[in-house]
Amino acid sequence: KGEKKSVKAEPGESILRIAQHNGIPLEGACEGGMACATCHVIVGKDFYDKLPEASEAEEDCLDNASNLTETSRLGCQLKVTPELDGIDITIPGTTRNFYVDGHVPK
């Protein structure tokens, strides 16, 4: 929706958990088990090269993501480090498995 939100995070926390703890609608249907692509995020180009390379398993999951880009990653696999301070993450407008029953992950 074009909204921006700045949040604080502890090193080692995943982008998925940070979003969920801050009321940001990032699904994570498999609860971070890297079994889906519902926590697909788009990383700003200025930070993408600072990330560890995606594993083959993560790339396989991303193959199922909607609106895939060159800087797409799974939020469950991205852990915050001091080098990522100020990272810009975009949540795509659609997912292939978005909750329809009102369930909100904890």
Sequence and secondary structure as in RCSB ss.txt:
>XXXX:A:sequence
KGEKKSVKAEPGESILRIAQHNGIPLEGACEGGMACATCHVIVGKDFYDKLPEASEAEEDCLDNASNLTETSRLG
CQLKVTPELDGIDITIPGTTRNFYVDGHVPK
>XXXX:A:secstr
          TT BHHHHHHHTT     TTTTSSSSSTTEEEE HHHHTTS    HHHHHHHTT TT  TTEEET
TT B  GGGTT  EE  S  SS  SS     
